[in-house]
C-alpha cells in the first residue's frame, strides 16, 4: 500500500485501548480518524508536545528539534505515507539551506516533532480509506475493569497503575501521587513526572 495523494490532517488526540496506546490522526474536515498504535514513551512525548509543557531538561524529541534549529533548518511537514503488514511508515520533511530533505521516520516520532513546532501533517488517502474509523466510534469511556484498563479513553493517558482506584479517597490518592511525583523528579524521570502532574491536576 502507498499513495501519492495526501490530505492535510491533525493530531486529534491520544487514547488508550485494551490493545495499547494510540495516536489518533484525523484528516481535516473529515468524519474519519486513523488510530496508530504507539509506545508509552512516545505517547507521553506527544502529550507533552500537545500541552506545550516545559520540561527542566530536553527530552529526545526536544533535543532533535534543537539540533534541527541549530543547523538553521526547519521541520516543514510530516507524512504518514504507507501501511504495510499492519505497520505505518512516515517521512519527516526538513527544509535546509540546500533544499528539502526527506527522512524516513516512525509515525510516533514524526508526530511528536510535528506537535512541537506546528508542522503540517499529511496522511495518504488510501490509509484513511483502509485504516480509518468513524469519529463517532471514538468516545470517552472513563469506566475501567478490574485490571484498571480503559477500553477507549480520549485525553491524557495516565501511566500504568496510576488510574484512580474507585475505593481510594481522592485526598489519599493525591498524597500518593505527590509522593510519586517527587520521586520521579528526583530520578530525573521527567516524562513520568509530567504524567503524574497531569493526573494530579485532573483530580476533583
MARBAVO-180976 format. One record per residue: z, y, x of N, C-alpha, C, O, CB in turn. Coordinates in steps of 0.001 Angstrom, whole numbers, padded with zeros to 6 digits, always signed. Glycine has a CB too. Layout:
# MARBAVO-180976
ZYXZYXZYXZYXZYX/...
This chain:
# MARBAVO-180976
+000000-001185+000842+000000+000000+000000+000000+001240+000881+000542+001236+001986+001217+000003-000954/-000605+002279+000382-000649+003529+001116-001621+004453+000418-002662+004000-000060-001052+003305+002596/-001317+005712+000347-002152+006635-000405-002388+007891+000404-001511+008370+001123-001513+006976-001753/-003607+008416+000267-003908+009691+000897-003576+010848-000036-003706+012011+000345-005377+009748+001311/-003148+010535-001260-002817+011563-002231-001304+011683-002350-000622+010727-002718-003450+011250-003603/-000788+012868-002034+000646+013105-002067+000972+014135-003134+000149+014986-003472+001158+013568-000693/+002188+014041-003657+002682+015029-004600+003981+015605-004061+004734+014925-003363+002888+014409-006009/+004238+016885-004398+005482+017514-003986+006658+016855-004683+006544+016415-005827+005454+019015-004285/+007785+016788-003995+008951+016126-004568+010218+016816-004091+010193+017640-003177+008974+014630-004195/+011321+016461-004727+012634+016956-004351+013558+015785-004059+013394+014694-004604+013220+017850-005458/+014535+016029-003188+015637+015075-003045+016560+015366-004221+017338+016320-004188+016394+015208-001627/+016470+014543-005258+017141+014833-006523+018648+014660-006395+019411+015566-006733+016600+013931-007633/+019074+013513-005914+020484+013243-005698+020596+011927-004930+019590+011297-004607+021268+013184-007053/+021814+011529-004649+022061+010188-004129+022875+009436-005165+023536+010045-006006+022800+010229-002745/+022828+008129-005105+023515+007320-006103+024008+006040-005462+023551+005634-004393+022594+007009-007295/+024947+005419-006143+025452+004127-005710+025180+003117-006803+025472+003363-007973+026963+004193-005375/+024627+001994-006427+024353+000924-007377+025081-000323-006920+025698-000346-005855+022828+000661-007510/+025001-001364-007745+025638-002616-007351+024891-003302-006221+025341-004329-005712+025736-003548-008539/+023736-002735-005817+022967-003280-004695+023076-002425-003446+022580-002818-002390+021516-003422-005081/+023712-001265-003541+023853-000398-002380+023566+001050-002731+023352+001389-003895+022932-000855-001267/+023564+001899-001713+023321+003329-001899+021827+003628-001944+021033+002993-001250+023985+004135-000779/+021461+004593-002759+020055+005004-002850+019968+006523-002799+020879+007230-003231+019397+004462-004154/+018851+007010-002261+018498+008417-002413+017377+008451-003438+016449+007645-003384+018066+009086-001032/+017469+009387-004372+016517+009465-005467+015549+010617-005209+015949+011781-005162+017247+009648-006824/+014287+010281-005043+013238+011262-004768+012444+011465-006060+011872+010524-006609+012301+010792-003583/+012422+012708-006531+011770+012996-007816+010573+013919-007623+010731+015054-007173+012770+013630-008800/+009370+013437-007962+008205+014330-007917+008427+015520-008841+009019+015385-009912+006912+013573-008313/+007948+016680-008419+008147+017887-009217+007448+017761-010573+006341+017233-010685+007625+019124-008460/+008140+018266-011595+007632+018261-012970+007278+016847-013423+006308+016643-014153+006404+019171-013089/+008065+015890-012989+007827+014502-013367+009067+013948-014042+010184+014388-013766+007446+013647-012135/+008868+012975-014935+009998+012292-015561+010266+010949-014890+010922+010077-015458+009738+012091-017059/+009742+010795-013661+009967+009586-012874+010767+009943-011625+010733+011080-011155+008617+008910-012492/+011478+008969-011102+012224+009145-009868+012081+007867-009051+012050+006771-009611+013727+009478-010149/+011995+008001-007732+011823+006846-006846+013132+006601-006101+013554+007444-005310+010644+007072-005840/+013784+005455-006342+015010+005135-005602+014682+004455-004273+013915+003493-004228+015928+004230-006447/+015274+004970-003192+015085+004389-001862+016458+003996-001326+017330+004848-001155+014358+005395-000887/+016645+002714-001065+017938+002241-000579+018162+002676+000863+017278+002555+001712+018030+000713-000693/+019364+003186+001122+019707+003687+002450+021117+003239+002818+021862+002757+001965+019595+005232+002505/+021479+003398+004085+022791+003008+004570+023852+004043+004236+023544+005153+003802+022746+002783+006059/+025117+003657+004447+026233+004546+004129+026237+005811+004983+026472+006905+004469+027542+003810+004308/+025975+005667+006294+025982+006845+007164+024865+007817+006785+025057+009032+006796+025837+006425+008633/+023695+007265+006451+022584+008117+006048+022889+008799+004715+022512+009950+004500+021287+007298+005947/+023578+008076+003818+023991+008668+002548+024874+009878+002782+024654+010939+002200+024724+007641+001686/+025870+009717+003633+026787+010820+003906+026061+011993+004576+026353+013155+004293+027945+010339+004791/+025120+011678+005460+024395+012743+006149+023558+013553+005169+023501+014779+005273+023502+012159+007247/+022905+012881+004214+022115+013601+003214+023020+014435+002321+022683+015572+001993+021289+012622+002365/+024171+013882+001921+025115+014632+001098+025606+015879+001827+025715+016953+001234+026303+013747+000707/+025900+015729+003109+026356+016875+003900+025256+017931+003964+025530+019125+003836+026765+016431+005331/+024013+017494+004161+022900+018442+004192+022678+019126+002857+022411+020326+002811+021638+017742+004610/+022787+018369+001762+022606+018956+000430+023707+019959+000115+023467+020973-000540+022580+017860-000638/+024923+019665+000591+026044+020542+000314+026207+021659+001298+027103+022489+001150+027275+019768+000271/+025347+021702+002321+025434+022725+003371+026849+022790+003947+027411+023870+004129+025021+024106+002816/+027410+021616+004228+028756+021525+004770+028710+021785+006274+027939+021151+006995+029385+020139+004466/+029525+022704+006734+029586+022995+008162+030579+022043+008820+031758+022014+008466+029988+024477+008415/+030086+021266+009780+030930+020309+010470+031409+020908+011792+030702+021714+012396+030173+018985+010710/+032613+020519+012251+033135+021049+013520+032237+020723+014709+032115+021518+015641+034526+020500+013776/+031617+019563+014672+030709+019155+015736+029415+018673+015108+029442+018122+014007+031341+018050+016629/+028265+018866+015783+026990+018469+015177+026871+016953+015034+027190+016195+015950+025827+018999+016009/+026403+016534+013857+026078+015131+013641+024680+014862+014198+024003+015773+014674+026160+014762+012125/+024265+013615+014132+022990+013232+014757+021825+014053+014223+021002+014535+015002+022715+011750+014530/+021744+014220+012895+020616+014963+012333+020722+016457+012643+019702+017133+012781+020542+014746+010820/+021947+016974+012752+022114+018368+013170+021656+018555+014614+021031+019559+014959+023583+018805+013017/+021977+017579+015442+021550+017628+016841+020032+017634+016943+019459+018402+017715+022127+016441+017623/+019385+016779+016166+017921+016721+016214+017310+018043+015763+016325+018502+016343+017398+015571+015336/+017892+018662+014726+017378+019957+014290+017551+021004+015390+016675+021847+015585+018088+020412+013003/+018669+020957+016107+018900+021902+017199+017870+021710+018309+017390+022681+018894+020323+021738+017760/+017536+020458+018593+016529+020169+019614+015164+020718+019182+014456+021327+019984+016441+018642+019875/+014798+020501+017913+013517+021000+017408+013445+022518+017539+012432+023057+017984+013313+020582+015937/+014515+023206+017154+014517+024669+017230+014531+025159+018681+013916+026176+019003+015725+025233+016477/+015234+024434+019548+015279+024826+020956+013898+024736+021594+013594+025463+022540+016269+023948+021724/+013070+023846+021074+011696+023700+021572+010736+024652+020864+009518+024545+021006+011218+022256+021394/+011304+025586+020098+010522+026585+019365+009530+025923+018421+008386+026359+018292+009782+027504+020338/+009981+024878+017774+009182+024165+016785+009891+024246+015435+011041+024677+015345+008952+022680+017211/+009189+023826+014395+009744+023839+013042+009371+022550+012329+008272+022021+012497+009239+025070+012244/+010303+022059+011533+010012+020927+010654+009383+021497+009390+010039+022225+008645+011312+020083+010327/+008122+021172+009144+007421+021783+008018+007397+020902+006776+007398+021414+005657+006015+022117+008418/+007375+019591+006956+007382+018714+005792+007699+017284+006208+007560+016907+007372+006031+018771+005062/+008125+016505+005230+008246+015063+005425+007396+014386+004356+007206+014916+003261+009750+014589+005352/+006895+013216+004693+006011+012484+003789+006519+011062+003617+006629+010320+004593+004559+012481+004319/+006830+010675+002390+007110+009270+002090+005745+008658+001828+005183+008821+000745+008115+009084+000843/+005216+007959+002814+003781+007666+002821+003402+006258+002431+002259+006026+002037+003243+007932+004149/+004328+005294+002524+003910+003909+002332+005084+003056+001869+006248+003377+002108+003317+003340+003628/+004739+001956+001198+005718+000966+000770+005103-000404+000986+004157-000799+000305+006141+001174-000726/+005672-001126+001965+005151-002456+002290+006312-003439+002408+007300-003180+003097+004321-002425+003609/+006171-004565+001725+007209-005607+001778+008589-005018+001477+009573-005330+002147+007217-006293+003164/+008638-004156+000450+009880-003547-000027+010500-002599+000993+011683-002270+000892+010876-004624-000383/+009719-002157+001972+010193-001201+002972+009379+000082+002865+008148+000054+002873+010096-001798+004407/+010090+001221+002764+009421+002509+002713+009171+003029+004128+009943+002772+005051+010254+003519+001905/+008074+003763+004269+007710+004376+005548+007503+005871+005333+007005+006303+004294+006425+003716+006148/+007898+006648+006339+007800+008101+006211+007290+008725+007502+007315+008111+008569+009159+008701+005837/+006829+009958+007371+006448+010783+008518+007265+012060+008515+007605+012598+007461+004934+011106+008495/+007571+012531+009701+008124+013870+009897+007034+014702+010553+006512+014327+011603+009444+013845+010772/+006688+015822+009946+005624+016676+010474+006259+017932+011057+006911+018703+010352+004580+017038+009363/+006055+018122+012358+006658+019236+013086+005560+020175+013583+004559+019729+014144+007518+018721+014272/+005754+021461+013374+004805+022459+013876+005312+022960+015217+006367+023591+015295+004623+023645+012864/+004557+022677+016270+004910+023103+017622+003893+024129+018114+002993+024539+017380+004974+021887+018587/+004054+024530+019356+003170+025559+019922+001713+025105+019892+000818+025909+019627+003587+025892+021367/+001471+023827+020160+000098+023327+020249-000435+022777+018929-001504+022167+018910+000019+022256+021297/+000285+022977+017826-000175+022482+016536+000845+021542+015910+001992+021460+016352-001513+021774+016689/+000406+020836+014873+001303+019940+014160+001386+018569+014831+000397+018031+015328+000848+019787+012718/+002590+018034+014825+002849+016707+015374+003417+015845+014257+004367+016243+013583+003829+016769+016599/+002839+014666+014060+003312+013746+013035+004058+012599+013699+003523+011934+014587+002135+013215+012177/+005305+012366+013264+006156+011351+013889+006617+010360+012830+007082+010753+011760+007379+012003+014598/+006486+009085+013131+006963+008037+012231+008481+008101+012144+009151+008305+013156+006501+006636+012712/+009034+007928+010938+010479+008025+010752+010913+007174+009571+010115+006867+008685+010906+009488+010544/+012184+006796+009567+012751+006179+008375+012870+007265+007300+013176+008414+007620+014150+005515+008681/+012633+006921+006039+012785+007934+004987+014164+008575+004964+014275+009776+004719+012506+007318+003643/+015215+007806+005213+016567+008370+005182+016740+009449+006238+017339+010489+005965+017608+007272+005388/+016222+009218+007441+016319+010227+008499+015456+011439+008172+015870+012582+008365+015901+009632+009852/+014243+011172+007672+013345+012269+007331+013962+013159+006258+013895+014384+006358+011993+011726+006858/+014558+012559+005240+015139+013343+004148+016407+014058+004577+016680+015165+004113+015434+012450+002958/+017193+013437+005464+018387+014106+005991+018004+015370+006756+018727+016365+006715+019182+013153+006905/+016874+015332+007452+016382+016523+008142+015834+017542+007149+016078+018741+007283+015301+016143+009158/+015095+017062+006155+014451+017961+005194+015465+018802+004440+015248+019997+004240+013613+017166+004209/+016582+018190+004014+017555+018963+003226+018288+019987+004088+018844+020952+003563+018571+018022+002564/+018294+019786+005402+018970+020734+006286+018158+021995+006527+018718+023065+006767+019276+020076+007604/+016839+021870+006462+016011+023033+006803+015066+023427+005675+014134+024202+005889+015210+022749+008058/+015299+022901+004483+014482+023248+003313+013007+022931+003534+012127+023654+003067+014645+024728+002979/+012750+021841+004253+011355+021440+004469+010783+020831+003193+011515+020263+002382+011247+020431+005644/+009490+020951+003027+008838+020376+001855+008850+018845+001953+008732+018270+003035+007384+020905+001722/+008994+018219+000805+008992+016762+000716+007797+016331-000122+007569+016860-001210+010327+016227+000105/+007046+015380+000384+005913+014822-000337+006074+013312-000439+006668+012677+000433+004580+015187+000357/+005533+012745-001523+005571+011297-001689+004218+010839-002209+003603+011517-003033+006720+010864-002654/+003753+009690-001729+002446+009173-002124+002449+008829-003612+003412+008259-004124+002071+007930-001280/+001382+009175-004289+001280+008935-005725+001416+007459-006071+002058+007111-007062-000039+009462-006247/+000813+006584-005258+000874+005166-005613+002278+004595-005456+002609+003591-006087-000100+004373-004760/+003117+005225-004615+004514+004803-004524+005244+005166-005815+006029+004373-006336+005211+005457-003301/+004982+006361-006324+005600+006772-007589+005191+005814-008701+006015+005432-009532+005199+008226-007954/+003920+005426-008716+003420+004536-009761+004023+003135-009670+004301+002509-010693+001909+004447-009684/+004223+002644-008453+004684+001267-008293+006204+001137-008233+006750+000120-008659+004088+000681-007049/+006897+002152-007710+008344+002038-007495+009161+003017-008322+010391+002960-008297+008656+002245-006046/+008511+003909-009054+009243+004896-009831+009883+004306-011079+009384+003339-011655+008328+006017-010218/+010988+004900-011481+011663+004514-012727+011876+005787-013543+011982+006872-012970+013039+003772-012445/+011942+005672-014877+012149+006864-015709+013480+007539-015403+014491+006876-015173+012088+006493-017190/+013463+008868-015404+014676+009620-015120+015781+009283-016101+016950+009257-015719+014392+011106-015152/+015439+009022-017367+016484+008776-018358+017194+007441-018148+018175+007142-018828+015893+008820-019744/+016693+006632-017198+017412+005415-016841+018513+005705-015826+019408+004885-015622+016446+004370-016284/+018446+006869-015194+019454+007257-014219+020522+008039-014960+020307+009185-015356+018838+008097-013047/+021647+007426-015139+022705+008076-015906+024013+007977-015137+024238+007032-014382+022846+007440-017313/+024858+008959-015341+026164+008926-014696+027021+007897-015399+027157+007923-016623+026843+010320-014714/+027602+006990-014628+028428+005932-015194+029700+005819-014378+029739+005065-013406+027669+004579-015226/+030760+006562-014754+031960+006579-013930+032781+005306-014002+033695+005118-013200+032809+007720-014322/+032469+004412-014961+033257+003190-015082+033021+002283-013888+031904+002186-013380+032919+002455-016382/+034087+001615-013442+033976+000701-012312+034502-000651-012719+035318-000768-013634+034736+001233-011083/+034023-001683-012024+034511-003017-012318+035716-003320-011447+036208-002444-010735+033406-004066-012107/+036196-004568-011499+037412-004878-010754+037223-004798-009255+038204-004717-008516+037900-006240-011119/+035978-004818-008786+035697-004684-007357+035451-003234-006961+035049-002958-005831+034494-005531-006979/+035692-002302-007889+035505-000883-007617+034059-000578-007236+033799+000209-006326+036447-000429-006505/+033121-001211-007945+031708-000969-007714+031141-000155-008867+031214-000578-010021+030939-002298-007551/+030577+001010-008566+029958+001821-009596+028554+001297-009827+027783+001160-008878+029942+003323-009203/+028209+001002-011070+026910+000400-011343+025765+001367-011050+024762+000983-010449+026842-000062-012790/+025916+002611-011471+024940+003630-011110+025618+004972-011294+025990+005341-012408+023628+003522-011971/+025778+005696-010210+026604+006889-010232+025834+008023-009604+025443+007943-008440+027939+006661-009502/+025613+009073-010356+024883+010229-009858+025865+011246-009306+026772+011680-010017+024014+010855-010969/+025696+011632-008043+026578+012614-007439+027082+012142-006097+026491+011247-005492+027741+012916-008352/+028176+012734-005617+028715+012401-004304+029190+010963-004272+029742+010463-005252+029857+013341-003935/+028979+010302-003152+029321+008906-003009+030612+008772-002230+030635+009100-001044+028194+008139-002325/+031699+008300-002847+032918+008055-002078+032694+006919-001096+031869+006039-001340+034100+007733-003012/+033416+006929+000004+033345+005819+000933+033940+004584+000279+034786+004712-000606+034074+006152+002250/+033514+003361+000698+034041+002143+000094+035563+002137+000133+036183+002474+001142+033488+000906+000808/+036151+001740-001005+037598+001628-001076+038299+002923-001424+039524+002944-001547+038118+001130+000210/+037535+004033-001591+038169+005317-001860+038059+005737-003317+038543+006806-003686+037564+006374-000987/+037418+004897-004169+037366+005249-005576+038773+005229-006152+039618+004431-005747+036440+004289-006353/+039002+006109-007090+040343+006220-007656+040694+004965-008431+039927+004523-009286+040450+007451-008563/+041841+004395-008139+042350+003261-008881+042881+003770-010215+043568+004790-010260+043453+002506-008081/+042567+003066-011302+042930+003541-012625+044437+003684-012782+044902+004578-013489+042388+002606-013678/+045208+002812-012131+046651+002826-012327+047376+003739-011355+048592+003899-011452+047192+001440-012203/+046652+004345-010414+047295+005160-009387+047403+006597-009856+046380+007196-010190+046521+005085-008062/+048606+007186-009898+048740+008578-010321+047912+009489-009423+047776+009235-008227+050217+009010-010304/+047363+010548-010002+046474+011423-009235+047188+012060-008049+046570+012244-007000+045904+012509-010133/+048487+012408-008181+049198+013030-007069+049381+012045-005916+049261+012419-004750+050558+013558-007535/+049671+010785-006246+049808+009766-005207+048469+009538-004518+048409+009373-003300+050338+008444-005802/+047399+009529-005300+046068+009368-004722+045739+010560-003826+045172+010393-002746+045005+009217-005833/+046096+011758-004274+045826+012961-003480+046551+012907-002133+045982+013264-001101+046251+014221-004258/+047807+012459-002151+048565+012351-000905+047929+011329+000024+047840+011542+001233+050024+011970-001192/+047489+010221-000551+046876+009175+000289+045582+009671+000913+045317+009413+002087+046604+007903-000537/+044772+010384+000129+043508+010893+000651+043738+011955+001726+043000+012013+002709+042660+011470-000484/+044767+012799+001541+045072+013802+002560+045444+013124+003883+045021+013553+004956+046220+014723+002086/+046238+012064+003784+046637+011346+004998+045421+010748+005697+045295+010827+006919+047653+010239+004662/+044525+010147+004908+043322+009548+005484+042391+010620+006042+041718+010398+007048+042587+008708+004432/+042352+011786+005390+041526+012885+005888+042031+013368+007243+041236+013584+008157+041511+014047+004882/+043346+013541+007382+043917+013973+008656+043615+012969+009761+043311+013346+010893+045427+014169+008523/+043702+011681+009416+043416+010647+010412+041946+010666+010813+041621+010481+011986+043795+009263+009871/+041050+010891+009841+039617+010925+010140+039274+012102+011042+038462+011967+011957+038801+011002+008847/+039894+013265+010788+039650+014442+011633+040180+014195+013041+039533+014546+014028+040311+015706+011024/+041366+013585+013126+041940+013296+014441+041050+012342+015239+040970+012433+016464+043344+012700+014289/+040388+011434+014537+039490+010476+015191+038088+011045+015386+037212+010367+015923+039412+009192+014375/+037871+012299+014950+036559+012955+015014+035497+012188+014239+034320+012196+014599+036120+013111+016462/+035935+011517+013156+035004+010835+012250+034691+011819+011133+035243+011720+010037+035609+009475+011680/+033795+012778+011416+033610+013898+010521+032834+013534+009259+033012+014173+008222+032911+015000+011241/+031988+012531+009332+031297+012103+008122+032292+011532+007119+032224+011839+005929+030214+011063+008456/+033216+010701+007598+034254+010166+006716+035144+011291+006211+035538+011300+005045+035099+009102+007445/+035464+012246+007093+036314+013369+006696+035652+014188+005583+036323+014615+004644+036617+014268+007912/+034350+014407+005686+033644+015169+004658+033689+014449+003320+033875+015075+002276+032194+015413+005073/+033519+013129+003355+033560+012354+002111+034954+012395+001489+035093+012517+000272+033141+010895+002373/+035983+012294+002329+037353+012353+001838+037669+013727+001247+038330+013833+000214+038335+012024+002964/+037192+014765+001909+037410+016116+001400+036751+016289+000032+037345+016871-000876+036865+017161+002391/+035518+015781-000118+034842+015878-001408+035586+015087-002476+035663+015501-003633+033402+015381-001294/+036141+013925-002065+036916+013141-003013+038148+013905-003485+038491+013869-004666+037328+011815-002390/+038804+014590-002570+039981+015396-002931+039601+016517-003902+040308+016780-004875+040633+015994-001663/+038487+017162-003622+038067+018271-004484+037712+017816-005895+037812+018591-006846+036880+018981-003869/+037298+016559-006026+036889+016060-007347+038064+015637-008212+037895+015380-009404+035947+014894-007186/+039272+015560-007616+040428+015124-008383+040853+016201-009381+040706+017392-009106+041589+014777-007446/+041378+015792-010533+041821+016775-011532+043054+017532-011044+043567+018398-011753+042126+016080-012874/
